[in-house]
Amino acid sequence: MLTRRNFFSLAASAAIPASARTLTSLGVQLYTLRAVLPEKPFETLSAVERIGYREAEVVGASLGQIWESLKKTSLKPVSLHLDTALFTREQAKLPPALDDARRRGFEYVLCPYIAPQDRGGVDVIRKLGDSLNRAGELCRKAGLQLCYHNHAFEFEPVEGGTLLDVLMRTTDPKLVGIELDIMWAQVAGVEPAGLLKKYAGRIPLLHLKDLAPGVERRYNEKVPREAFREVGHGVIDIPGVLRAAAQAGVKHYFVEQDQTPGAPLDSLRKSYEYLAKLSY
């Protein structure tokens, strides 16, 4: 018998495709909490855990300060952002850092950022790619996977595509992956879902954050602090990104917000609440 309640229940079910997914595990890039984490590491990490996050991406510079507190929670340490110099100018120092990361249970290490003074055109990016290949081989021998984290400058157009295309052609797919930051791609005017399709299989990690409307395209990080938005509260098509990510083989999703309008935990909670309810 079709009652009024059954009718609306069936209608609601029909609105969600049978193949719809939800994210079963979400992580946090702890850089979001850098203003509060050093003062109250256990309290802050416990709050992240209570929100519902299950994984953590850690910044190497703060690892020693927070490690004991992190171990007291159920948050799984998945990936570690190390100093860029370890992957470029100071690779001799990389092996002990990798051994330490592996002992702590990390699966991925990240080359996180190229400073403006170290950036350049195609030749510079190719040199970076060669360095990452060498570092990636060291990571492989240590039982870790190396990934490169993008910002906006990598999407500057060059002959044959973008600087990111050059980097992807230069690096060995077996040695170097990408942690795609969808917000910085959008800042450069590039649709993140398209990038996930283009580089399927090479993007195991994803940074989820959103972008405020009205931010002009640029190939640098000079955006106002108000440009950063909680996931689902900006202009990025988050369901489309997640569908493309599932098809592209993304393994771990980290919410990050470089700047927050208020308490960082409040922004992380807002992003989590959106993502926890989302079917895509």
C-alpha positions in Angstrom: 0.0 0.0 0.0 1.4 3.3 -1.0 1.0 5.7 1.9 2.0 9.4 1.8 5.1 8.6 3.9 6.1 5.8 1.6 5.6 8.0 -1.4 8.0 10.7 -0.2 10.5 8.1 1.0 10.5 6.5 -2.4 10.8 9.9 -4.1 13.8 10.8 -2.0 15.5 7.5 -2.8 14.9 8.0 -6.5 16.7 11.3 -6.3 20.0 9.6 -5.3 21.4 7.3 -8.0 21.8 3.7 -6.9 25.6 4.0 -7.6 25.9 7.1 -5.4 28.9 7.1 -3.1 29.8 8.7 0.2 33.3 9.3 1.6 33.9 6.6 4.2 37.1 8.1 5.6 38.3 11.7 5.8 41.6 13.2 6.9 42.8 16.6 7.9 46.0 18.4 6.8 47.1 19.6 10.2 48.6 22.8 8.7 45.0 24.1 9.1 45.5 24.0 12.8 49.0 25.5 13.0 47.8 28.4 15.1 46.4 26.3 17.9 48.0 22.8 17.6 51.4 23.6 19.3 49.7 25.0 22.4 47.2 22.2 23.0 48.2 19.3 20.8 46.2 16.5 22.5 43.1 18.6 23.1 43.1 19.8 19.5 43.7 16.4 17.9 41.0 14.9 20.1 38.6 17.5 18.9 39.5 16.6 15.3 38.8 13.0 16.1 35.4 13.9 17.7 34.3 15.8 14.6 34.7 12.5 12.7 38.0 12.7 10.9 40.0 9.5 10.8 43.3 10.3 9.1 46.0 12.9 9.5 48.5 14.6 7.2 51.3 16.0 9.2 53.7 18.9 8.6 57.3 17.7 9.3 58.3 20.9 11.1 55.8 20.2 13.9 56.0 16.4 14.0 58.1 16.2 17.1 55.8 18.5 19.0 52.6 16.6 18.3 53.6 13.0 17.8 53.0 11.7 21.3 49.6 13.4 21.3 48.7 12.0 17.9 49.5 8.5 19.0 47.0 8.8 21.8 44.2 9.3 19.3 42.8 7.0 16.7 43.8 9.4 13.9 45.9 7.5 11.4 49.1 9.2 10.2 49.1 8.7 6.4 51.3 11.4 4.8 54.1 13.7 5.9 55.1 17.1 4.3 58.8 17.4 4.6 61.1 20.3 3.9 61.4 20.9 0.1 65.2 21.1 0.4 65.3 17.4 1.2 64.0 16.7 -2.3 66.0 19.2 -4.1 69.3 20.7 -2.7 69.9 18.4 0.3 69.0 14.9 -0.8 71.8 13.5 1.2 69.7 14.2 4.3 66.6 12.6 2.9 67.3 8.9 3.7 67.3 9.3 7.5 64.1 11.4 7.3 62.5 8.7 5.2 63.5 6.0 7.7 62.0 8.0 10.5 58.7 8.5 8.6 58.4 4.8 7.8 59.1 3.8 11.4 56.2 6.1 12.5 53.8 4.4 10.0 53.5 7.0 7.3 52.8 5.8 3.8 53.5 8.9 1.8 56.0 11.8 1.9 55.4 15.1 0.2 57.4 17.7 -1.6 55.1 20.5 -0.4 56.1 23.8 -2.0 58.4 25.5 -4.4 59.3 29.0 -3.2 58.8 31.9 -5.7 62.6 32.5 -6.0 63.1 28.9 -7.0 60.4 28.8 -9.7 60.9 29.3 -13.4 60.0 28.1 -16.8 60.2 24.7 -18.6 63.9 24.1 -17.9 63.5 24.8 -14.2 60.5 22.4 -14.0 62.4 19.7 -15.8 65.3 20.0 -13.4 62.8 19.8 -10.5 61.3 16.6 -12.2 64.8 15.0 -12.4 65.3 15.8 -8.7 62.0 14.3 -7.8 62.8 11.1 -9.7 66.0 10.7 -7.7 64.1 11.4 -4.5 61.3 9.1 -5.5 63.7 6.2 -6.0 65.0 6.8 -2.4 61.4 6.8 -1.2 60.7 3.6 -3.0 63.7 1.9 -1.4 62.4 3.1 2.0 59.0 1.7 1.4 57.3 5.0 0.9 55.6 6.8 -2.0 56.7 10.3 -3.0 54.0 12.9 -4.1 54.3 16.5 -5.2 51.8 19.0 -3.8 50.7 21.7 -6.3 49.9 25.3 -5.9 48.7 27.7 -8.7 52.0 28.5 -10.5 52.3 25.0 -12.0 49.3 25.7 -14.2 51.0 28.6 -16.1 50.6 27.9 -19.8 53.8 27.0 -21.7 54.4 25.4 -25.1 52.8 22.0 -25.0 50.5 22.6 -22.1 51.3 23.8 -18.6 54.2 23.6 -16.2 52.4 20.8 -14.4 52.2 18.9 -17.7 56.0 19.3 -18.1 56.5 18.0 -14.6 54.3 15.0 -15.2 56.1 14.1 -18.4 59.4 14.5 -16.7 58.7 12.4 -13.6 58.4 8.6 -13.6 54.8 7.6 -12.7 56.2 4.7 -10.6 58.3 7.1 -8.5 56.4 10.4 -8.3 52.7 11.0 -7.7 50.6 14.1 -7.2 48.7 15.4 -4.2 46.2 17.5 -6.1 45.1 20.7 -4.3 41.8 21.4 -5.9 41.5 25.0 -4.7 44.9 26.1 -6.1 44.0 24.5 -9.4 40.7 26.5 -9.4 42.6 29.7 -8.6 44.6 29.1 -11.9 41.3 28.6 -13.8 41.7 24.8 -14.2 38.8 22.5 -13.4 40.0 19.9 -10.8 37.7 17.2 -12.1 39.4 17.5 -15.5 42.8 17.1 -14.0 41.8 14.0 -12.2 40.6 12.5 -15.4 43.7 13.6 -17.3 46.1 12.1 -14.7 44.1 9.2 -13.4 46.3 6.7 -11.6 48.8 9.4 -10.6 46.9 11.3 -7.9 46.6 9.1 -4.8 46.1 12.1 -2.5 43.6 15.0 -2.7 43.4 18.2 -0.8 39.8 19.3 -0.4 39.1 23.0 0.1 36.9 25.5 -1.6 37.3 28.9 -3.3 35.3 32.1 -2.8 33.5 33.5 -5.8 35.1 36.4 -7.6 38.8 35.4 -7.2 40.5 36.3 -10.5 42.6 33.8 -12.2 46.3 33.9 -11.3 49.4 31.7 -11.3 50.6 32.5 -7.7 49.3 32.3 -4.2 48.6 36.0 -3.7 44.9 35.6 -2.9 43.1 37.4 0.0 42.6 35.3 3.1 38.9 35.5 2.5 39.4 33.5 -0.7 39.6 30.3 1.3 36.2 28.7 2.0 35.0 25.6 3.7 34.4 22.6 1.5 31.0 22.9 -0.3 30.7 26.6 0.5 32.5 28.0 -2.6 32.5 27.8 -6.4 34.2 24.4 -6.9 31.9 21.5 -8.0 32.7 19.2 -5.1 30.4 16.3 -6.1 32.0 16.4 -9.6 35.5 16.4 -8.1 34.7 13.4 -5.9 33.2 11.5 -8.7 36.3 12.1 -10.8 38.5 11.2 -7.9 36.8 7.9 -7.3 37.3 7.0 -11.0 40.9 8.3 -10.9 42.0 6.1 -8.0 42.4 8.7 -5.3 43.1 6.8 -2.0 43.1 9.5 0.7 41.2 12.8 1.1 42.5 15.6 3.3 40.5 18.7 4.2 42.7 21.7 4.4 41.9 25.4 4.8 45.0 27.7 4.8 43.0 30.6 6.3 39.8 30.4 8.3 37.4 33.2 9.2 37.3 32.1 12.9 38.5 29.1 14.9 40.1 26.5 12.6 38.2 23.7 14.3 34.9 25.4 13.4 35.9 25.5 9.7 37.0 21.8 9.8 33.6 20.9 11.4 31.7 22.8 8.7 33.6 21.0 5.9 33.1 17.7 7.6 29.4 18.2 8.0 29.0 19.0 4.3 31.1 16.0 3.1 29.5 13.5 5.6 26.1 14.2 4.2 27.1 14.3 0.5 26.2 11.6 -1.9 28.0 11.9 -5.3 
